[in-house]
Amino acid sequence: MPELAEVDLARRLWDAGLNAKVLEVILPKPACRIFRGTDVAALVPGLTGQPLVSSEASGKQMVFRFGAKADRWLGIHLGMEGDLRVEPPDFERRKHDYLVLRQAKRALVFHDTRLFGRVLFHHGPGVPDWWAKLPPSIFSEAFTREAVADFLARRKRTALKPLLLMQERFPGVGNWMADEILWRARLHPARLAGELRAAEVTRFHATVAEVCRLAIEKIDAQWQYPDDWLFMHRWEKGGHCPRCGVELDRATLGGRTTAWCPKCQPAS
C-alpha cells in the first residue's frame, strides 16, 4: 500500500491541473465500489466547470478542492494499488481508469486495478467529516514529544514495529517507513514501547518526523530513494546495512516482514 511519501507524490502529480477548469467528469457506468459512500449523482455536476484550486495530503489520504470558494472536496485514497496520472486530454482510457477529470490541456486520472481505493465528494462550506476525523498529521503541531511519549506509555507491551503502523498516532507510516525510522533511530523493531528510556523516546519522536519529511523530499518518480537509505537494501536477499555493511536480519513482526541491522539495532 502506498505510504505517506508515495501519496504526497501522487497528489503533486495532479497539481499540474491547478487553476484550470474541469470540462468533463468521466465515471464508469454503473459506478464501481471505489465510489462507495459517495453521492455519484452530485459528483459530476459538482466538479464540471470548476477550477482545481488546492490539494493536500494527510497520512495515506489526499484531498483536492475545487471552485472559486474551494467548497467542493474530492477525497482520494489509493488503497493497495491505486495511482494518479496526468494524460493528454484526448487520451485513450485504460480498463481500470475509474475517474477522469478532463481539462483543456490535460486529463487527471485515477486508476485502480484492485478496487481497494476510494473516491469521496463533498460540496459545502464546512470541512467534510471524512477529512475532519483523520488523525493529526505527523507534520502538525499535535505531533509533540509528549504526545508520542504518552502513546508509548499506553502501549508499553507493544513492539516498536507494529506500534509504528498504528495509524491513529503515525498516519501514513507503513511497513518500509517503520523499518527506516527504527534503523535511523538505532532501535530494534522488537523492543517494547515501555522499555525505551527518556533519551530514546526523544530520538524516536525526532526520527519519525525526520524520516517522513525526508521521504517526501527525496522520493523520485520510480518511488526510489538514495542508496544510503535502508529502503534500498531491505528488499534484497542478503542485503547489507548501508551504514555498517553487516547483513540485515529479517523476521515477521505484527504480521509484517521486517528488516533491521543486528549491529546498529541491538536487541537490548
C-alpha positions as CSV (number, residue, x, y, z in Angstrom):
1,M,0.0,0.0,0.0
2,P,1.3,3.5,-0.8
3,E,2.8,5.2,2.2
4,L,3.0,8.9,3.2
5,A,5.6,9.9,0.7
6,E,4.0,8.0,-2.3
7,V,0.7,9.5,-1.5
8,D,2.1,13.0,-1.5
9,L,4.0,12.4,-4.7
10,A,0.7,11.3,-6.4
11,R,-1.0,14.4,-5.1
12,R,1.6,16.6,-6.6
13,L,1.1,15.0,-10.0
14,W,-2.4,16.3,-10.1
15,D,-1.2,19.8,-9.2
16,A,-0.4,20.1,-12.9
17,G,-4.1,20.9,-13.2
18,L,-4.2,23.8,-10.6
19,N,-6.2,26.8,-11.7
20,A,-7.6,25.0,-14.7
21,K,-11.3,24.2,-15.0
22,V,-12.7,20.7,-15.3
23,L,-14.5,20.5,-18.6
24,E,-15.8,16.9,-18.2
25,V,-16.0,14.3,-15.4
26,I,-15.9,10.7,-16.7
27,L,-17.0,7.8,-14.5
28,P,-17.7,4.2,-15.1
29,K,-21.4,3.1,-15.6
30,P,-22.5,1.8,-13.3
31,A,-20.3,3.3,-10.6
32,C,-18.0,0.8,-9.0
33,R,-17.1,0.1,-5.4
34,I,-14.5,2.8,-5.1
35,F,-17.4,5.3,-5.0
36,R,-19.0,3.5,-2.0
37,G,-20.5,6.1,0.3
38,T,-20.2,8.8,-2.4
39,D,-23.1,10.7,-3.9
40,V,-22.1,10.0,-7.5
41,A,-25.0,11.9,-8.9
42,A,-23.7,15.0,-7.2
43,L,-20.0,14.5,-8.2
44,V,-20.4,15.1,-11.9
45,P,-22.3,18.4,-11.8
46,G,-20.4,19.4,-8.7
47,L,-17.0,19.4,-10.4
48,T,-17.9,20.2,-14.0
49,G,-16.9,23.7,-14.9
50,Q,-15.0,24.2,-11.6
51,P,-11.3,25.0,-11.3
52,L,-8.9,22.9,-9.2
53,V,-7.7,25.4,-6.6
54,S,-5.7,23.4,-4.0
55,S,-4.6,20.0,-2.8
56,E,-3.4,18.5,0.5
57,A,-2.2,15.1,1.7
58,S,-2.7,13.7,5.2
59,G,-1.3,10.3,6.0
60,K,-2.4,7.9,3.3
61,Q,-5.2,10.1,2.1
62,M,-5.4,13.2,-0.1
63,V,-8.0,15.9,-0.9
64,F,-8.4,18.2,-3.9
65,R,-10.5,21.3,-3.6
66,F,-12.4,22.9,-6.5
67,G,-14.4,26.0,-7.1
68,A,-14.0,29.7,-6.5
69,K,-14.9,29.2,-2.9
70,A,-12.9,26.0,-2.6
71,D,-16.0,24.4,-1.2
72,R,-16.0,21.2,-3.4
73,W,-13.9,18.5,-1.8
74,L,-12.7,15.4,-3.8
75,G,-11.1,12.9,-1.4
76,I,-9.0,10.1,-2.8
77,H,-7.5,7.1,-1.0
78,L,-5.2,5.0,-3.3
79,G,-5.9,1.7,-1.5
80,M,-3.5,-1.1,-2.3
81,E,-2.5,-0.4,-5.9
82,G,-4.3,2.8,-6.9
83,D,-2.4,5.6,-8.7
84,L,-2.9,9.0,-10.2
85,R,-1.8,10.0,-13.7
86,V,-1.8,13.0,-15.9
87,E,-2.6,12.4,-19.6
88,P,-3.3,14.4,-22.7
89,P,-6.9,15.5,-22.8
90,D,-7.8,13.1,-25.7
91,F,-6.0,10.0,-24.3
92,E,-7.5,6.5,-24.6
93,R,-8.9,5.3,-21.3
94,R,-7.5,2.1,-19.8
95,K,-9.6,-0.6,-18.4
96,H,-9.3,0.4,-14.7
97,D,-9.4,4.2,-15.2
98,Y,-12.3,4.9,-12.9
99,L,-12.2,8.6,-12.6
100,V,-11.1,11.1,-15.3
101,L,-11.3,14.9,-14.9
102,R,-10.7,16.3,-18.3
103,Q,-9.3,19.8,-18.6
104,A,-8.4,21.8,-21.7
105,K,-4.7,20.8,-21.7
106,R,-4.7,17.5,-19.7
107,A,-6.7,14.8,-18.1
108,L,-6.4,13.9,-14.4
109,V,-6.8,10.1,-14.0
110,F,-7.4,7.8,-11.0
111,H,-6.6,4.2,-11.9
112,D,-7.2,1.2,-9.5
113,T,-6.8,-2.4,-10.7
114,R,-8.0,-3.9,-7.4
115,L,-10.8,-1.5,-6.5
116,F,-9.5,-1.1,-2.9
117,G,-9.2,2.7,-3.3
118,R,-11.8,5.2,-2.5
119,V,-13.3,8.4,-4.0
120,L,-15.3,10.7,-1.8
121,F,-17.1,14.0,-2.6
122,H,-18.5,16.9,-0.5
123,H,-20.0,20.2,-1.6
124,G,-20.5,22.7,1.2
125,P,-18.9,25.4,3.3
126,G,-17.7,23.1,6.1
127,V,-15.0,20.5,6.2
128,P,-16.4,17.1,5.4
129,D,-16.5,14.5,8.2
130,W,-14.3,12.1,6.3
131,W,-11.5,14.6,6.3
132,A,-12.1,16.3,9.7
133,K,-11.9,12.9,11.5
134,L,-8.4,12.0,10.2
135,P,-5.8,11.7,12.9
136,P,-3.4,14.6,13.4
137,S,-0.6,14.7,10.8
138,I,3.0,13.9,11.8
139,F,3.7,17.4,10.4
140,S,1.1,19.1,12.7
141,E,1.7,20.9,16.0
142,A,-0.1,18.0,17.7
143,F,2.8,15.6,16.9
144,T,4.8,16.5,20.0
145,R,7.4,14.6,22.0
146,E,4.9,14.5,24.9
147,A,2.1,13.0,22.7
148,V,4.4,10.3,21.4
149,A,5.7,9.5,24.9
150,D,2.1,9.2,26.2
151,F,1.3,6.8,23.3
152,L,4.3,4.7,24.0
153,A,3.4,4.5,27.7
154,R,-0.2,3.4,27.0
155,R,1.1,0.7,24.7
156,K,4.1,-0.3,26.7
157,R,3.7,-4.0,25.8
158,T,3.6,-3.4,22.1
159,A,6.8,-3.9,20.0
160,L,8.0,-0.8,18.2
161,K,7.5,-2.1,14.6
162,P,3.7,-2.8,14.9
163,L,3.3,0.3,17.1
164,L,4.6,2.5,14.2
165,L,2.0,1.0,12.0
166,M,-0.9,2.3,14.2
167,Q,-2.4,5.0,12.0
168,E,-4.1,6.8,14.9
169,R,-0.7,8.1,16.0
170,F,1.6,7.7,13.0
171,P,-0.7,8.3,9.9
172,G,0.9,7.5,6.7
173,V,3.7,5.3,8.1
174,G,3.7,1.9,6.6
175,N,6.0,-1.2,6.5
176,W,9.1,0.2,4.9
177,M,8.9,3.6,6.6
178,A,8.7,1.9,10.0
179,D,11.9,-0.1,9.2
180,E,13.6,3.1,8.1
181,I,12.7,5.0,11.2
182,L,13.9,2.3,13.6
183,W,17.1,1.8,11.7
184,R,17.9,5.5,11.8
185,A,16.9,5.7,15.5
186,R,19.1,2.6,16.2
187,L,16.2,0.8,17.8
188,H,15.4,-2.9,17.5
189,P,12.0,-3.4,15.9
190,A,11.0,-6.0,18.7
191,R,11.8,-3.6,21.5
192,L,8.8,-3.0,23.6
193,A,7.5,0.6,23.8
194,G,7.6,0.6,27.6
195,E,11.4,-0.2,27.5
196,L,12.5,3.0,25.9
197,R,14.5,5.4,28.1
198,A,13.7,9.1,28.0
199,A,16.5,9.9,25.6
200,E,15.4,7.1,23.3
201,V,11.8,8.4,23.3
202,T,13.2,11.8,22.3
203,R,15.3,10.2,19.5
204,F,12.3,8.1,18.4
205,H,10.0,11.1,18.1
206,A,12.5,13.2,16.2
207,T,13.4,10.4,13.8
208,V,9.7,9.7,12.9
209,A,9.3,13.4,11.9
210,E,12.7,13.4,10.1
211,V,12.1,10.3,8.0
212,C,8.6,11.5,7.0
213,R,10.0,14.9,5.9
214,L,12.9,13.4,4.0
215,A,10.8,10.7,2.3
216,I,8.7,13.4,0.7
217,E,11.8,15.4,-0.3
218,K,13.8,12.5,-1.6
219,I,11.3,10.3,-3.4
220,D,11.6,10.1,-7.2
221,A,9.1,9.2,-9.8
222,Q,10.0,5.4,-9.5
223,W,9.4,5.5,-5.7
224,Q,13.1,5.2,-5.1
225,Y,15.4,6.8,-2.5
226,P,19.2,7.5,-2.1
227,D,21.4,4.4,-1.8
228,D,22.3,5.3,1.8
229,W,18.7,4.6,2.9
230,L,17.8,1.2,4.4
231,F,14.9,1.2,1.9
232,M,17.2,0.5,-0.9
233,H,18.6,-2.7,0.7
234,R,15.8,-4.1,2.8
235,W,14.2,-5.9,-0.2
236,E,17.4,-7.6,-1.3
237,K,18.1,-11.2,-0.4
238,G,21.3,-11.0,1.6
239,G,21.0,-7.2,1.7
240,H,23.5,-5.3,3.8
241,C,23.2,-2.3,6.2
242,P,24.2,0.8,4.2
243,R,25.7,2.2,7.4
244,C,28.0,-0.6,8.7
245,G,27.9,-3.3,6.0
246,V,26.6,-6.0,8.2
247,E,24.0,-8.4,6.6
248,L,20.4,-7.5,7.6
249,D,18.2,-9.7,9.7
250,R,14.6,-10.4,8.8
251,A,11.6,-11.6,10.7
252,T,7.8,-11.2,10.7
253,L,6.6,-8.8,13.4
254,G,3.0,-7.8,13.7
255,G,2.3,-9.8,10.6
256,R,4.7,-7.7,8.5
257,T,8.1,-8.6,7.0
258,T,10.7,-6.6,9.0
259,A,14.3,-5.9,8.2
260,W,16.9,-4.5,10.6
261,C,20.7,-4.3,11.2
262,P,21.8,-6.6,14.1
263,K,24.8,-4.3,14.8
264,C,23.2,-0.9,14.5
265,Q,19.9,-2.0,16.2
266,P,20.9,-4.4,19.0
267,A,18.1,-6.2,20.8
268,S,18.9,-4.6,24.1
